[in-house]
Amino acid sequence: MMIGAHVSTAGGIHNAISNGTDLGCDSIQIFLKNPNQWAGKSPSESDIDQFIERWRESPIQEILIHDIHLTNLASPKKDVLENSREQFNVQMQLAARLNIRYIVTHLGAHLDSGETEGLQVLSDSLNLALEQITGGDVEILLETTAGQGTNLGYCFEHLRQIIDMSENPERMGVCFDTCHVFAAGYNLCTDADYDETFERFDQIIGLDRLVAFHLNDAKSAFNSRVDRHDHIGEGNLGIPPFQRLVNDPRFEHTPAIIETPKMKVMHATNLAVLRGLLAG
């Protein structure tokens, strides 16, 4: 696996490269703007040039963008949907300028409009985003979710449906979050659980669509539909599923990003735990 972490862009997006390199990351994930604000300053041409140059000189192989937290591309609320579509488009255009191939997004929440309507609105949003982007070959990665509240994406069938509804299915993939799938009712803890979950994923979506992982342990209980990340090996998943994942030959060249708590003080520890699980 290309093991890495979500890293800060404080002081300029180019600093993410240094932050990831300092942690020994093979891959990193970043926000392109404040994840909790609609408005925000876009990187300058100088920022973009520095980012590309530092990346070129670094050992980092892959970079993922994570969509901002405010985005709800399935929202029945007109103002939220318009803002979400606009900001998602901005991020996709910027990804193309940065030569970043993947942007990870949650499937959004239907807010009691119903799953059928929510999935249709989401599909329309993603089709519009891919239609509007100019240049680059940016792909959208649908992130598995815990299913908290009215969030979509807690079952593999939701992701399959969005891919099937896409006008550009070749530009759609999946980001598999270990904490989220566990909280959504897909177990990974024993060898049998692990095999069954990935067999179901393959049957419903296809392992060829699994482009990236978020490696997070779970504070939340199995099938609780609660999204709470924990440090690797300290939550309800425990060490065994991570040991299997980092040594699974099917995912040898797959970016695997930690989003564990206390990024500044604990990322190095969590990465060390994962690397310590690699077979010699």
N, C-alpha and C positions, 0 to 999 in steps of 0.2 A: 504493500500500500504506500501511497504518497502521503505520509502522516504529517499533519500540520494543525494550525489553529486559526481561529478568528482573532485578528490583531487590530490594534488601534491605528487610525490614520491621523491622530492629533498632530497639529503642526504642518499638515500637508499630506496628501495621499502617498507621496513618495516615501514618507517615513514608515509606511506599512511594510515596505520591502526590507528596510533595516530591522524592524521589529521581528519580522518573520525569520530573517537570517540569524539574528541573535539567538533565537529559540531553536535553531537548527531545523527549521521546517522545510519539507519537500513541497508543500502546498500551503496556501493561506486563503483566508476569506476576509472580505472587508465590506464595510458600508461606504458608499460613495458620498453620503451626506448624513447629517444628523438623523438617526432613525425615528426620532420622535417629533419631527417638525416637517410641515409641508414645504415651507420656504427654506432656502438655504443657498449659500454661495457656491457657485460652480467652480471647479478647478480651472485655473488659468492655463494658457498654452504652455507657459513655463513649468507649471505643476505637472502637466501631462508629459512633457518632454523628459522631466526629471524622473518621473515614475517609470517610463518606458526604458530609459537608460539604466536606472538602478536595477530594474528587473532583468534586463539583458546581462548585466554583470553579476547577477546573484545565482545561487544554486537552486532557487525556487522554480519548480517545473510548471505548476499550475496555480492560477488565481481564480477564485470564485467571488462574485459580488452577491451580497445578500440584500434583497429588497428591504425597504424601510418598514418599520413596524406599523405605521399608519395605513399602509396600503390594504384595501379590501376590494379586489377586482370582481367580487361577487355581490357587492352591496346593492340592496334595493333602494338606497338613498341616493338621489341624483347628484347632490353636491359631493358626497364622499366618493362616488363612482367616478365622477369627472376628475376630481383631484387625483385619485388613485391611478387612473389611466394616463393622465398627464405626467405624473411623476415617474411612473413605470417606463413610459416612453423616453423621458429624459435620461433615466439610468441606462436604458438599453443603448441609446445613442452614444452615451459617454463610454459604455463598455466597448463599443465598436472602435471608438477613437483610441482607447487604451489597449487595444488588441487582446481584450479579455473575452474568452469564449462563452462563459457560463454565467447566468444570473439565476439565483435561487429565489423562489417565491412560495409563500404559503398559498393555499387555495382560497383563502378568505372565509368569510362567515355569511350565511344566508339571512341571518337576523330574523328568523321566523317567516321568511317568504317561502321556505320549503327547499329541500335539497335539489329537487328537479329544476326549479327556477334558478337557484343559486348556481348550479353547475352550468346552466345555459348562459347566464350573465357572465360568468367567469370565462367560458369558452369564447364568447363574443369579445371580451376584453383582450384575451391572449391572441386571438386572430387579428384584431385591430393592431395590437402592438407589433406583431410580425409583419403586418402589411405596411406599417408606417416607417419602420426602421430603414435607414439608408446606409449601405456599406456594411462591411464586416459580415461575420457568420455567427452572430450571437445566438446561443441556444438557451431556451427556458427550461430550468429544472424545477419540477413540481415537488415540493417537500412533503413527505408524509407527516401527518399531524396527530396529536393526541386525541383530537375530537372534543376539545373543551368547549362548552357552550354550544353554539350553532356552527362551529368551525367544520368546514368540509375537508376531505382528504384523510380521514381517519381509517378508511378502508381502501384496499388496493383497487377495488372496483371503481371508486371515484377517479383515481388517476387514469385508469384504463379508459374510462368514458371521456375524459378531457382530451386524451391523446387521439381517440377515435373521432372526436368532434373537431379536431384541429384541421385547418386548411394547409398547414405545414407540419405534418407529424414528424418529419425527419429532423425538425428543430425542437423537438420536445423530448425531455428525459426526466429522470427521477433522482432526487436526493433523499436517501434513506436515513432517517434519524432514529437511532437505536432507542433513545428514551421515548420518543413519540410512539413508535410502533408497539413497544412494550405496554405503555399506558393505554393504547388503543385496543389491546387484546391479542397481539401477536407475540408469543413468547419466544425467547432466545436462550433461556437459561441452561437447558440441558442439551446434549447433542441431538436428541430426538426433536426437541422444540426448534432448535436452530435449523435442522434439515427441513422440517415441515414448513416453517415460515418462508424459507427461501424457495422451496418447491412451489408453494402457493404464489409467491411473487412471480416466479418464472411462468407459471401456468396462466396467471391473470394479466401480467404486464409484459414479462419477458426480461431476463437478466441483461440482455443487450441494451435495455433502456436505463439500467442502473449506472448512473454516471458518477455519482459522488455519495459520500457518507458524511453524516454528522455523528461523531462518536461521543455520546453522552451517557453516563449512568443515570439512573432514575431515582429521585427522592419519592416519586409517586408510586403507588401500588399498581400491580398488574391489572389491566382492564379498568383502571380508575377514571380514565378520560381526563386526567389532570396532568398538565405540562410543568414538571419541575425537574430541572437538571441536577445532577450530582457529580462529584468527582469520580474518576475512573476507579472501579472496584469498591467504592464506598456506598453504593446505592443498592437497590433491589435487583439489579441485573448481576452485579458481582463481576469477578474477573473472567470466568470461563468463556462467555460469549465474545469478549474482546480478544481473548487469546486465539479463539478460532478465527475471528474476522481478520486480524492482522496477518494471519498465516494462511488464509484461504487463497489458493492459487487463482481462483476466478477473479479476484479483486486485486491482483498484484500491482496493477498500474492505475488504481482508482484513488482519486483524492479523498482523504479521510480527515475531516476537520473537527477538532474539539471546540465545544462552546460551553465548557464547564465554568462554574462560578469563580469569582475572584481572579479574573484574568491576569491582573498585574503580578499577583504573588503566587498563583497556583498553576499557571499554564506550564511552566517548566517541569513541575512535579508530575502533572498529568501526562505530559508528553514522555517523560522518563519512564513512567509506568507502562505506557503502550510500547515503547521501544524495548523495554525489558521483557516483553512477551514474545518478541520475534524469535523464531526458531533459529538456532545457530547454523 
